[in-house]
Amino acid sequence: MTNVLKIISPVDGRIYAQRQFATSHDIAHALDSAIAAQIKWRLTPLVERKSVCLAAVDALLKNKQQLGEELSWQMGRPIRYAPGEIDGFTERARYMIGIAEQQLADIQLSNGGQLTRYIQREPLGVIFSIVPWNYPYLTAVNSIIPAIMAGNTVLMKPSSQTAITAERIAEAFQSAGLPEGVFQSLLLTHEASLNIVACGKVDYVSFTGSGEGGKRIEHAAAGCFIDVGLELGGNDPAYVRADADISFAIDNIADGAFFNAGQSCCAIERVYVHQDVYQPFVDGLVKQVSQYRVGNPLDPDTTLGPMVRASLADKVRQQIQQAVKKGAQTCIDDKTFTIHSENPSPAFLAPQVLLNVDHSMPIMHEETFGPVVGIMKVTSDEQAIQLMNDSVHGLTASVWTRDQQAAITIGKQVHTGTWFMNRCDYLDPALAWTGIRQSGKGCSLSGCGYQRLSRPKSFYLRTGH
């Protein structure tokens, strides 16, 4: 196997950049450096950690246009949206930095006389963060900022597709004065990544990726007595009730299903619509989706770029074809979509809306991760709940309604990590980001995220006999 990493752009299929994979010597040195740096970093006052992290965030934000353009070339997101990921990074980072003092404070207990008791939060040690390509900055921030704020050191493995993003994060921390060894990035093969998980020198693994990848991580960590946070796939549903604001639901569900070419773990992949509003919803959504402009993501007019790889676009095409063979109806004629790009790669794919679908079709029960959504008619809340729960995944789900109490009642019955009313495809940093079933385990963001990246240490102090 060659030691050269080639980043193939989905825009035109050409090599965008080349880098070297880390050698075994590089990996050993990085682990030793992280362990050594953590001994000092954990003793650094929280106010200093805060200052450094905020400076790093500011450095990234200052260069967001350049970072957005690089992101467009690496994974295909339209340039009109790509820099916005840095805004999202900033929002989450500043929130997590802002709550660190409260979340890491000692837990004081009632004491008296000669007895003093309290519980301290202390860092775990070395955090190994494995980051995907679809939102490389947004997913990285979930673990690296709170980990560093908590006194840990971080090794980050970026996706090979978006390897340059890790360089930019490292540069930002360096410009902010972060001590050497506290944050390091490594370009790793899958085998090398699993070896690090199993080596006994890391204290927590944060992984965002596929279900199969999550299984391999858990297997590698077995016997190491370390925790792993797994944010895996999704097949997220939306339910449009009869009382929904249909225009609002159409706008937001279309965005939640097709933004980033549907390449989001919490993208809307299946929609259940009450029969009373089914036809106007379908008509409006098809009209909206038909207006997407598919083309070169570096063109400011493009609203839908290519998928990250031609092989993944082919997988989505196959799922659509399987559904059609089982009776599904396509609403979009992909031949009407002109690809506005010179030398377009096979990764470009027109968006699609499918009707007459059911749960026997993979497109409704497997993660699609592409620009396609299936719509089913339902007659009641109860039927919608049953269908939403008919999945091996459980990341997010949403209801579109004017009735908050109904939203709460339905939400209590839907098996999911996050329940939305009139919103989708969004991570609020104040809320725990978590999944159930095959969508993963553990959580990030919010105060719960700090609990995962630190451990309790109890102090029982008696001054007399």
N, C-alpha and C positions, 0 to 999 in steps of 0.2 A: 504494500500500500504506500502511495506517495505521501510525503510529509507536507505537501503543499495544499493549502486550502484555496479553492477557486470559488469566488462568489459569482454565480451566474445570474445576471439580471433578468427578471421576467419581462422587462420592457422590450428587449430586442434579442435576448438569448445569448448575448455576448458576455465575456468575462469582465465584470465591473472592477474587481480588485482581487489580489492574491495575498495570502498571508501564510505563515508557517504554523503548523500545529505544535503545541508544546511537546518537548521531549521528556523522557522520564526524569532527566536531570532537572529540567525546568520545573516539573511538578514537585519533585522532592524539595527543591529550594524554596518554592512558593509556600509549601506546607510548613516548613521549618520557620520561614520568615513570619508567617501568620501567627504561629504559636508564640514566637518570641515577642512579636509586636503586641500581642494581646495582653501579655503580662504588664506592660506599661500602660496600654490604652485603657484598661479597665480601671486604673487609678486616676485617669485624667478627669478633672472635675466636669460635671455635666454641662456647665455653662460654656466650657471650652469646646466640648463635642458639638454643642448646639451652634456655636459660632462657625466652626469649620463646615458643618453640614449645610448651613444656610448659605455660606459663601459658595459652596460647590453647586448648590441649586441655582444660585444667581448666575454662575458662570455658564451653566447649560442654557438657561433662559436667554442669556445674552446672544447666544449663537443658534437660536432655534430655527432660523431660516435655513442656515447651512445644514443643520442636522435633519431638517425636514426633507431637503433635497436629496441628501444621502439616503434617507429612508425610502424615498420614492424609487430610487434606482435599485436599492437592495431588495425590496419586497413588493413594490408596485402600488403603494397607496398614492392617490392623487395629491399633487403638491398643494392643492387648495385646502387639504385637510391635514397633511402630514405634520407640519409644524405644531399643530394643535396637541399632538401627543406630549410635547415638552410642557405645554400649559398644564396638561393633566398630571404629568410628573411633578410639576411644581406644586399643584394643589395638594396632592397626596403627601408629598414630602414635608411641606410646611405644616400640614395638620399633624402629622406624626411627630415632627420635631416639637410642635407646640404642646403636645400632651405628655411628652416624655417625663417631665419632672413629676407630674402627678402619678403617672403609671409606674414609675420606678421608685417612688418614695417608700420609706419603711412603713410597714403596717404596725401601728402602735396598739398595744393591748392594755387593758386595765392593770395597773400595778399598784403596789403598796408596800410600805415597810422596807424590808431589805431585798425585795424582789423587783427585777426589771426584766420585762419580756418584750420582744418585738420580732417581726419577720422582715427580713431584708430581701430585696430582689437583686440577684447578682447575675452577671453575664454567663452564658453557656460556654463560650470559648471561640471556636472557629466555625463560622457558618458557611456552608457550601450552597451557593444559589445558582440553580440551573434555569436559564431564562429562554423563552421561546422567541420565534421570529415575528409573530403577528403583532405584538405590542411590546417590543423589546425594552423600551424605556419605562412604560407603565407597569409592566410586570416586575421589572427589576426593582423599582422603587418600593414595592410592597415589602420586600425583605431587607434590602441593603441599608436603607436609611434607618429604620428602627433597630436593626441589628447593630449598626455602628453607634447609634445613640445609646444603646443599652450596654455598651462597653465590649462588644464582640469585635472580632476581625472577620473579614469577608473574602472568600474566594468566589468569583463569579465566572460561570461558564456561559458565554453567549451562544445563541444559535449560530451555526456556520453560515447561515444565510444572511444574518445581520451582524456579523462579527465586528464591524466598525463601531457599532453603538457602544460596545464595551470600552473601546479605546477612548471614546469621547467622555464617558463617565469617569474613567481613570484620569484623564487630563483635567477634568473639572475638580476632582478631589486633590490632585497634585497642585493646581493653582490655588486651592483654598488652604494649602498647608497641612493636609492630612499626613501624619507620620508614615514613613515607609513601612509597608507590610500590613497596614490596617485594611486597605482595600487593594486587591489584585484581581486581574482578569486573566484567564487562561483559555486558549483555543484548544479544545479537547475532542478527541474521538469519543464515540459512545463507550467503547471499552475502557478508555482511560478514565472517563467520568465514573463509571461503575467501580473501578479500582479505587478511586479516591473515596467514594462512599464507604467502601469496605475496609479501608486501610487502618482505621482506628485512630486517625488524627483529626477528624472533623467531629463536631459536637451536635450539629443539626444540619439537615438537608432540606432546602426549599426547592421544590421541583414544579414547574408548570409545563405541561405537555400532554402527550397522549396517554390513554389508559394503559396500553402495553408498556410504555416507558415507565409509568408509575409502578407497575408490577415488578419491573426489573430493578427499580430503585429499592423497593421494599425487600426484595430478595437479597440484594447486595448488602443492605443494612442489617439483615438478620444476624443476631448474635453480637452486634456492636453496642447494643443498649443505648442507641441514640434515637431521637424523635425525628420523624420526617413529615413535612407538610406537602401534601400533594394536591395541586389544583389541576384537574384533568379535564376531560371533555364535557360537552353539554349537548342537549337536544331540546333547547328551551322553548316552552309553549307560551302562547298568549291567548287569552280568552276575551272576546269582545261581547259584552252583555248587551241586551236590548236597549238599555238606557244610556249607552255610551255616547260620547260626543264623536260621531263617526269621522268627521273631517280631521279632528285632532288625532284620533286613533290611527287613521290611514297614514298621516304624515309621520307619526312617530314609529309605528310598526314597520313601515317601509324603511326608515332609517335604521331601525334596530335589526332588520333582516339583511340589508344590503350594504350597509357601511363597511368599508374595508373588504369589499367583495364577499361579505358574509363570513370572513375569516376571523371569527371571534368565538371564544368558548361560550360566551353568554349571548350570542346572536339569537334572534328569534328564528326558529326553523320550522315551527308548525303553529298554525293559528286556528282556533275554534271560534266560530262566529254564530251567535244566536240567530235562529231562522228569521226573526222579525227584521233583522238589519243585514242579513247575509248578502243579498244582491247589491245594495248600495255600497257596502264595504268592498265587495269583490270588484265592482265596476271602478270604484275610486282608486283602489290599490293598483289594479292593472294599468289604469291611466297614468298614475304616478310613476310606476316602474318603467313604463314605456318611454318616459322622458329622460331616463338616464343617458348620459353621453359616455360611451365606452371608448377609451383611447389612451394615448400616451399619458402616463401620470404626471409628466413634467409640463403638460399643457394645462394652464389654469382653467380652461373650460371643461376639462374632463371631470366627471363625477363618479365614474366607475373604472378603476384600473384593472390590470391583469391579476389573476391569481398568482401566488408566489412561485408555483412550478407547473409546468405543463402536465406532469403526471397527476397532480391533484385536480387540475381542471378536467382531465380525462375521467377521473373517478366520479366527479360530479355529473359529467355527461352520462356516465354509465348508470348512475342512480336515477337520473331523469328518464333514460330509456327503459330501465326496468319498471318504473312506475307506469309509463305509457303503455307498455306491453300488458300490464295488469288492469288497464282501463282508465288511468289518469288522463286528464285533459290539460294540455299546455295552453296558456293564455297569451304567450308572447311568441311571435314568429322571429326566431333569432336571425333569420335572413334579412330582416329589416334593420338590423343593427349594423351600421357601418363602423368598422374599427378605425378610429381616427388616429392612426399611428403609422409611421414609416417602418417597414420591416417588422410587423407585429409578430410576436412569438406565439406559439400554440397555447400559451398560458392565458390568453384573452378569452373571456367567456361572457356571452350575453346573459342578462338576468332572466329568471324564469319564475312564473307563478303557476302552481299546479292545483287543479280542482279534481273532484271525484277521487280523492285519495282515501286510503284507509290504513290501518296499522299493520296490514300484512306487507306493506311496501317498505323497503329499507329507508326510503327517504323520510318516512314518518317515525321510525323507531331507532335509527342509527344517526350518529353525528354526521352531518353533511359537510359543514365547514366551507360553504360556497354560496354564490349568489342565487339561491333558489329557496322558495318557501311553499309549503303545502297548506291548503285551506280546507277545513271540514265544517259542515253545518251541524249545529247542535240545537236541541229543543229545550234544554234546562241547565241550570247551574250544576245539578247532580251529574248529568252526562258529561259536562265539560270537566268537572273534577276527576271523574273516572278516566277520561282520556288523557288529561294532563299527567295523571299518576301512572299511566301505562308506559313506563320508560325505565330503563336501567340507570338513567342519569338523574341528577337532581341538583342543578347549579342555581338557576334562577327561573322564575315564572312570573307572569304578569296578568293583571286583570284590568280591563278598560271599562270604567263605570263611573257614574256620578254618585254612587251610594257607598260611602266609606264603610259603613257597618257591614254591608254585603261583602265588600272587599276583605274585611277582617275575617268574617265568618268563612268565606271560601278559602282564604289564605291559611287558616288553621288546619284545613283538610288537605292541602296540596303539599306533597313531599318535595321540598326544595330547600336550598340553603338561603336564598334571598327571595322575598316576595314583594313585588312591585304593584302599586296601583297607579295607572296612567303614566308609567315610565318603564323603560327597559334598557338593556345593554349599557348599564352604568354602574360604577363602583363608587359609593359614598364612603370616603375614608373614615367617617365616624362610625360606620357599621362594620361588623365582622364579615370578612369575605370568606365564604366557606361553601363546601359542597357536600352532598351526601351520595350514598350509593356509589356508582362508578364515576361520579364527578369528583371524587377525592375525599380527603380527610384533613383535619386541622383547620387553621384559619390564619388570615393575615389582616392587616389594617386594624383600626380601632384600638382600644385598650387591650382587647383580647390578643391582638398581634404581639404586643409586648410580653404578655404572659408566655407566649410560645418561644420567645427569644431570650428569656431569662428564667432563672429557677429560684424558688423560695429557699431561704436559709434562715433557720430559727435560732434566736438568741435567748438563752435563759440564764440570767445573771443574778446570783445571790451573794450579797455582801457579808452576811453574818452566818452564824451557826445555828 
